[in-house]
């Protein structure tokens, strides 16, 4: 096959040598692997100009932001960026000026260097996440809690421990500080479960009341591992209690609680050892109680005072909560309305099943290999599975399938809240009257 790429000087010399031996243009082309027209061009050039005519700088002119600079400048600028992905254009330009091989060469500006990198796309400049819309900060106590976990932290005397903490965004008081040690010394990773997250929240809610919103990262505890994740029971539990779940993509959007992790490490954990998990929990509680109520804070809005002194309204729950009131506070209609606004995409298995929220739904073998869109119909509490892409792994085109409606599984009040079994695992406390008995009641006439 004739070559389509540029010929080398050695190939051109070989063509001229074969032509001098009496070979035809076609014979030279076949022996050197080029087209007839390429062989004729270089043989004629050699006959008219000799061997120097075979050396040319022809071809397409260089293009791009650095095309007017020495090739070595372009090469070094690209190599430095690929070796040091975090270096910016300004610093690379500085390094170009210090490079001994580029002494005396004209150097590009930082804008020209950055534009040259951009031509390589994600290979040089990784694509940044789309910025999330900025939410206004909470303007009231217990308006937004920033919540985060610090997983598998080595703690002296205990092993690895996962810390589950939350901080009020407005008042800067740490409102949740629970620990979860490893079950055995050999365990190296401690993952928080939805049930553990619920119990931690119940303890915090009992003391501080319900917040309006809880802001978290996009950890797996809040959704299954899928491009369109289905919310976990922890998220649905918050929704049922009237708590908005806010997701953020970057730790800097949860900066207050991230700083809280650092404070915990510096104040409680460094160079310390504990006899067991109970001793660690007691010390963590004592340290945060002291920081909230007695230690001056440099946090924004505290004016150098302890959070509870600067914001005493934190001590008065705006939305009181007690575990024994939970069945009255929880509204399943909120969960249904939340699910009804969302859509999920799933791939049907070879046996005609779809996994959604840890539950399996059977659509039938006719749906095997199909991609389906899943929505939630709140009134009958059913999931609706609709065919999206009518194709199978065998590249055949099956007939159109009618939507399938299946009743929701694992989404009852008992499934989401875990009540009453969950109440048995909470710390001992004084029981309160049922919520229905706590409000004023009309007095009957004549009484």
C-alpha positions, 0 to 999 in steps of 0.5 A: 500500500502506498504510504500516506505519511511524510517520507524521510530523507533516507527514503528519498535518497533510496528513490534517487539511487534506484532511479539512477540504476535505471528503475522506472517510477512505478518500480521505485514506488513499489520497492520503497512503499510509496505512491507513483506520484511521490516517487516521481516527485522526489526523483525529479527533484534530485535530478534538478537539484541534487541531494540537497533538494531532497532535504526540505522543510515543507509540509503543513505550517506549524499552528497553535499558540506556541507555533512561533516559538522554538520547538524545544520551548514547546516540548519543555513546556508540555513535559513540565506540565505532564510531570507536574500536573499541579504546576500552573502556567506562570510557574512553568514559564518561570521554569522555562526561563531557568532551563539551561537548554533554552538560554537565549530563546524567546519565551511565551507568556503564561496565557500562550502556555495555558492555551497550548495545554488546552489543546490536549484536553483532559490529558493535560488539563483535567476537567473541573467539576461544574460549580454548584449554585451557591446556597445562602448561609443559614441565617438562624440557629439550627437552620443548617447542620454541616455533617461529615465522617472521619473514617478509620482514624488510628486511636491509641489503645483502641485501634481504628475509629470512625467519627461522625460529627455535625456542626451548626453552620450559623452558631458554630457549635458542634452538635453531634460527636459520636464514635464508632470503633472497630469490632476487632483489632485486625479491622482496618476500615470502619464504615458507618451504616445507615442504622448507626447514622440514624442512632447518632442523629437521634441522640443529637436531635434529642438534645438540640432539636431537629434542624431545617437541613443537613448538608453532607458530601456525596458518600455512599451512605446517602445513595447506592453506587450508581450514576443515578443513585437511589437515596438510602434509608438515612436520607429518606428518614431525614426527609420524612422528619422534614429535614432537607438533605443538601449535597455538596461536591467539595469539602470546602463547602463543608468547611466548618465541620472539616475544621471540627475534625482538625480540632478534635484531632488536636485537642483529644486524639494526638498523643493520647491513649484510651482504655476502650471506646466508652472512655473515648466517647466520654472524653470526646463529649467532655471536650466538645461540651467545653469548647461549645460553652466555655472556650472562646471561638475565632469562628465567624459570628462568635465575636471571640466568645464561646458559641453557646455564649454568642448564640444562646438561642442554640440551647432552645430547640426550634423543632423539639424531638424525642425518640418516643415522638418519632412516629408522630413527627415522621410523615411518609407523605414527605418521602413519597413527594420527594421520590416522585420528583426523581428519575433513575436509570437502570440496566435490567439483568439477564434474568429480568431483574432491576436493583433499586435501593437494595431491593430487587424488582422482577420485570420478566425475561422479556426485559433482559438487557434493557435500559429502563427509566424508573419513576415513582407514583406517589398515590399507589406507592408504585415504581414505574419501569419504562423502556428507554433503549429497545436493544439487547446484547444480541443487537436485535431489536425486540418489540416495544414493551409497555411500562411495568408498575410494581409496588415499592419495597422496603419503604414503609414507616417501619422500614425507614425509621426502624422504630420501635426496635431502634429505640431499644439501642439508645442510651437510657434517658427520662421518657417523655409524654407522647407528642399528642399529649403535649399540646393544649386541648380544648376544654369541654363546656361546663367543665 
